[in-house]
Amino acid sequence: MSIDAGTLQPVGLFTGQHVLAELDGVDAQLLDDEQFLRDTLHSALSRSQATVCQVIAKRFEPQGVTVLALLSESHASLHTYPEEGSIFIDVFTCGNTAQPERAVELLAEALRPGSVNTRTIRRGRDYDPDLS
């Protein structure tokens, strides 16, 4: 285990949550707006106690955007399908500080989908801070 000097929080714990989501019925213009998606992902992650190191994006022709966020806690990604009104969301965070489920909730609030399907996978080993 190591300590992030900026936040004094433990990082590198072999425990985490991987949240997978599919949103349908999203406005195609939102799903094709690279800057909106970058800003929305960054905000959702920050508000969920994740430490955002970098956000990159790739816009596709004729439509679609992929956005990747490198986190101190791991990563997040968005893959959009404007022609379908759909988006795949993937947020994985190690440790116990970040709240990936909250990040997905905030993304859904911003995208206003007709339907949301999420699944959370617990990964690694449970971490009890009283045992360290």
Backbone bond lengths (Angstrom), bond angles and torsions (degrees), N, CA, C in turn:
res aa  C-N    CA-C-N  psi(-1)  N-CA   C-N-CA  omega(-1)  CA-C   N-CA-C  phi
1 M - - - 1.446 - - 1.526 107.79 -
2 S 1.335 115.46 144.11 1.460 120.74 174.95 1.517 108.52 -127.92
3 I 1.331 115.57 170.09 1.457 121.50 -179.34 1.521 108.39 -115.78
4 D 1.347 117.45 129.69 1.462 122.74 174.40 1.527 106.71 -72.97
5 A 1.334 117.22 115.17 1.465 121.59 -175.47 1.521 112.26 -61.59
6 G 1.331 117.18 -29.66 1.464 119.84 -179.10 1.512 113.64 -72.18
7 T 1.329 117.34 -32.22 1.462 120.48 -175.83 1.521 113.67 -117.31
8 L 1.336 117.23 -9.73 1.459 123.49 -176.38 1.528 111.98 57.33
9 Q 1.345 115.81 28.84 1.461 121.70 177.50 1.530 109.29 -103.40
10 P 1.336 117.24 147.71 1.459 118.91 176.18 1.521 110.33 -67.31
11 V 1.319 116.35 135.94 1.455 122.33 173.29 1.513 107.82 -128.65
12 G 1.305 116.55 160.99 1.444 120.51 178.47 1.515 113.65 84.30
13 L 1.332 117.58 10.95 1.458 120.28 175.20 1.516 108.29 -68.10
14 F 1.311 116.67 139.44 1.464 119.85 -179.12 1.524 109.36 -86.15
15 T 1.316 113.90 62.08 1.451 122.45 175.99 1.514 106.95 -153.54
16 G 1.314 116.62 149.51 1.457 117.78 178.77 1.507 112.52 -176.67
17 Q 1.341 113.29 177.32 1.462 121.61 177.69 1.519 108.15 -126.31
18 H 1.303 115.72 134.99 1.464 122.36 178.76 1.527 106.65 -118.32
19 V 1.332 116.02 111.64 1.456 121.06 -178.17 1.520 108.40 -104.11
20 L 1.323 115.29 124.35 1.461 123.11 177.94 1.517 107.67 -113.63
21 A 1.328 116.08 132.04 1.462 119.11 -178.25 1.518 110.44 -139.82
22 E 1.326 113.85 149.22 1.457 122.57 172.90 1.514 106.77 -128.88
23 L 1.326 116.32 123.96 1.459 121.86 178.43 1.514 107.82 -113.46
24 D 1.319 116.33 133.50 1.465 122.29 178.41 1.522 109.18 -123.38
25 G 1.325 115.04 158.54 1.454 119.91 179.01 1.519 113.06 76.26
26 V 1.344 116.46 32.01 1.464 122.32 -179.58 1.530 108.79 -96.16
27 D 1.318 116.51 142.80 1.459 122.42 177.52 1.532 109.89 -55.51
28 A 1.327 116.90 125.17 1.466 121.98 -177.71 1.523 112.28 -59.20
29 Q 1.328 117.79 -34.10 1.472 119.98 179.68 1.525 111.54 -64.16
30 L 1.321 117.53 -39.02 1.465 120.40 177.13 1.526 111.02 -64.68
31 L 1.321 115.92 -39.58 1.462 120.77 -177.35 1.521 113.00 -72.78
32 D 1.331 116.80 -11.95 1.461 120.88 -179.63 1.527 111.76 -110.72
33 D 1.330 117.22 7.13 1.462 122.76 -176.83 1.534 109.43 -100.35
34 E 1.324 115.68 94.84 1.464 121.23 -174.65 1.521 112.58 -56.51
35 Q 1.327 117.97 -46.88 1.466 120.07 -176.84 1.529 111.68 -65.88
36 F 1.336 116.29 -41.51 1.467 119.92 176.63 1.519 110.63 -59.02
37 L 1.321 117.30 -44.82 1.467 121.41 -178.45 1.528 111.38 -66.23
38 R 1.328 117.03 -41.92 1.473 120.36 177.52 1.525 110.59 -60.67
39 D 1.331 115.12 -49.87 1.469 120.10 -177.96 1.524 111.97 -64.42
40 T 1.329 116.71 -41.16 1.463 121.60 -178.46 1.518 111.19 -67.20
41 L 1.324 117.24 -41.77 1.463 120.40 178.11 1.532 109.93 -64.58
42 H 1.315 116.98 -46.75 1.473 120.54 -179.87 1.526 110.48 -58.67
43 S 1.322 116.93 -46.13 1.462 121.04 -179.44 1.522 111.90 -63.76
44 A 1.325 117.38 -46.37 1.471 121.20 -179.18 1.523 111.05 -60.94
45 L 1.317 117.03 -42.07 1.463 120.33 -179.96 1.519 111.22 -67.56
46 S 1.325 117.14 -44.75 1.466 120.81 179.63 1.521 111.55 -62.23
47 R 1.331 116.33 -42.37 1.463 120.58 179.67 1.526 111.98 -69.53
48 S 1.322 116.57 -12.99 1.469 122.37 179.61 1.520 111.73 -103.03
49 Q 1.325 116.44 18.83 1.460 123.37 175.81 1.520 114.25 69.77
50 A 1.332 118.46 16.35 1.465 120.94 174.31 1.526 108.41 -86.83
51 T 1.322 115.84 151.71 1.456 122.07 179.40 1.520 108.69 -101.41
52 V 1.333 116.81 105.84 1.463 121.87 -177.08 1.528 109.16 -82.78
53 C 1.332 115.92 121.19 1.467 121.09 177.74 1.526 110.97 -91.79
54 Q 1.344 116.13 -42.29 1.465 120.54 -176.24 1.518 109.40 -160.79
55 V 1.337 115.86 146.43 1.461 122.20 174.34 1.520 107.36 -126.50
56 I 1.327 116.27 128.12 1.458 121.37 175.61 1.522 108.58 -125.98
57 A 1.333 115.86 158.62 1.459 119.58 -178.65 1.520 110.56 -146.03
58 K 1.301 115.18 155.64 1.462 123.46 175.45 1.520 107.50 -133.84
59 R 1.338 116.06 121.97 1.458 121.49 176.53 1.522 107.90 -95.84
60 F 1.322 116.62 136.57 1.455 122.23 -178.71 1.522 110.22 -107.18
61 E 1.318 115.96 154.89 1.470 122.36 175.96 1.513 107.99 -109.02
62 P 1.301 118.70 136.46 1.457 126.20 7.20 1.530 113.68 -83.56
63 Q 1.335 118.04 -10.99 1.460 119.95 -179.61 1.515 110.15 -161.09
64 G 1.318 115.60 166.84 1.462 121.76 177.25 1.509 112.15 107.12
65 V 1.320 115.47 147.24 1.460 122.70 -178.59 1.523 108.47 -141.69
66 T 1.324 115.41 140.76 1.457 121.90 168.40 1.517 106.92 -116.62
67 V 1.331 116.01 131.11 1.466 121.91 178.93 1.530 107.43 -124.40
68 L 1.334 115.63 131.28 1.462 121.60 178.97 1.516 109.28 -121.75
69 A 1.328 116.02 135.94 1.457 121.42 175.79 1.522 108.67 -120.03
70 L 1.315 114.92 125.23 1.458 121.36 172.81 1.526 106.98 -89.29
71 L 1.309 116.34 124.97 1.465 122.12 -178.55 1.521 109.71 -114.73
72 S 1.311 116.80 152.16 1.466 119.03 170.27 1.524 108.85 -58.13
73 E 1.338 115.75 -32.25 1.466 121.74 -177.74 1.526 113.09 -86.36
74 S 1.318 120.85 -13.74 1.456 126.39 175.25 1.520 110.75 153.31
75 H 1.373 118.72 -107.53 1.459 119.36 -173.67 1.528 112.15 -158.72
76 A 1.339 114.50 166.95 1.464 121.93 172.37 1.519 107.81 -147.12
77 S 1.333 116.01 151.53 1.463 119.24 178.14 1.520 111.27 -146.22
78 L 1.332 113.62 151.40 1.466 123.16 173.27 1.517 107.30 -126.19
79 H 1.322 117.01 134.83 1.465 122.23 175.56 1.528 106.28 -130.71
80 T 1.346 116.95 114.55 1.456 119.78 -173.22 1.521 113.00 -103.81
81 Y 1.326 113.99 151.07 1.459 123.55 177.10 1.527 107.21 -133.18
82 P 1.345 116.90 78.34 1.467 120.10 -176.44 1.527 113.16 -56.14
83 E 1.312 116.83 -36.78 1.464 120.71 -178.97 1.524 112.32 -64.43
84 E 1.334 116.50 -20.11 1.463 122.83 178.45 1.526 112.17 -104.68
85 G 1.346 116.19 -11.82 1.467 120.33 -173.79 1.514 111.88 67.93
86 S 1.348 115.99 32.21 1.468 121.03 -172.41 1.526 112.32 -130.63
87 I 1.328 114.05 156.43 1.466 121.09 178.48 1.527 109.22 -147.21
88 F 1.331 115.28 139.57 1.458 122.23 169.24 1.520 107.45 -97.39
89 I 1.330 116.89 135.21 1.456 122.98 176.97 1.523 108.07 -124.67
90 D 1.327 115.65 137.14 1.456 122.30 -178.43 1.526 106.95 -137.20
91 V 1.331 118.16 117.23 1.466 121.58 178.24 1.527 108.09 -129.99
92 F 1.339 115.72 117.11 1.456 120.68 177.45 1.515 108.98 -121.08
93 T 1.331 116.31 126.38 1.460 120.83 177.11 1.516 110.25 -130.53
94 C 1.312 115.03 135.16 1.461 122.21 174.70 1.520 108.88 -87.52
95 G 1.313 115.75 158.12 1.453 120.64 176.58 1.520 111.70 81.13
96 N 1.332 115.18 -165.41 1.461 120.96 -174.39 1.524 113.88 -120.91
97 T 1.319 117.80 5.18 1.457 120.34 -175.08 1.521 112.46 -86.43
98 A 1.313 117.21 -52.45 1.472 121.62 -177.59 1.526 110.46 -71.32
99 Q 1.324 115.26 155.39 1.464 122.63 -177.31 1.532 109.80 -122.31
100 P 1.335 117.42 82.61 1.462 119.79 -175.66 1.531 113.88 -63.20
101 E 1.325 117.78 -32.99 1.466 119.26 177.71 1.527 110.57 -64.37
102 R 1.331 117.07 -38.52 1.464 121.52 176.98 1.529 110.11 -64.68
103 A 1.325 117.56 -40.21 1.466 120.88 178.29 1.528 110.67 -58.51
104 V 1.328 116.78 -43.68 1.467 120.18 179.29 1.525 110.48 -66.52
105 E 1.331 118.05 -39.65 1.469 120.79 176.40 1.526 111.27 -59.33
106 L 1.330 116.89 -43.48 1.459 121.17 179.91 1.530 111.43 -66.44
107 L 1.313 116.69 -38.47 1.466 120.08 176.13 1.523 110.48 -62.79
108 A 1.328 116.44 -43.41 1.465 120.37 179.10 1.531 110.86 -63.31
109 E 1.326 117.56 -39.76 1.464 120.10 177.31 1.527 110.96 -59.37
110 A 1.326 116.88 -41.31 1.464 121.05 -177.86 1.524 112.28 -72.75
111 L 1.333 116.81 -32.62 1.470 121.08 -175.86 1.530 113.22 -90.75
112 R 1.326 117.68 -15.98 1.468 123.37 177.26 1.549 113.20 47.96
113 P 1.321 117.29 59.17 1.465 120.24 -179.30 1.520 112.79 -74.18
114 G 1.327 115.10 162.26 1.458 120.42 172.60 1.516 111.23 -76.72
115 S 1.344 116.10 -31.06 1.463 120.25 178.18 1.519 110.50 -148.09
116 V 1.330 114.63 151.74 1.467 122.48 -179.39 1.520 107.90 -132.83
117 N 1.324 116.03 131.38 1.453 121.71 175.17 1.527 107.10 -126.04
118 T 1.339 117.42 116.04 1.459 120.17 -179.47 1.520 110.80 -125.67
119 R 1.316 113.68 155.19 1.452 121.75 175.75 1.516 107.46 -144.14
120 T 1.319 117.61 133.99 1.462 122.05 177.73 1.522 108.71 -112.71
121 I 1.305 114.67 129.41 1.459 121.79 178.15 1.521 107.78 -112.43
122 R 1.318 116.71 123.66 1.466 121.37 175.04 1.525 106.64 -83.19
123 R 1.327 116.13 130.29 1.464 120.21 -176.55 1.527 110.12 -123.47
124 G 1.314 115.19 156.49 1.460 121.01 176.86 1.511 112.51 74.98
125 R 1.327 115.32 -148.23 1.460 121.97 -179.77 1.512 109.33 -111.84
126 D 1.299 116.42 146.74 1.467 120.05 174.91 1.515 108.71 -64.26
127 Y 1.306 115.47 143.43 1.468 120.80 -178.46 1.512 109.36 -116.22
128 D 1.305 115.79 125.45 1.467 121.60 176.56 1.524 107.63 -110.82
129 P 1.350 118.91 108.77 1.463 120.44 -176.91 1.526 113.50 -60.03
130 D 1.341 118.39 -20.54 1.468 120.85 179.04 1.529 112.22 -73.53
131 L 1.347 116.59 -13.91 1.462 120.56 -179.22 1.515 112.60 -93.40
132 S 1.320 118.47 -4.74 1.480 119.89 -176.71 1.512 112.50 -84.44
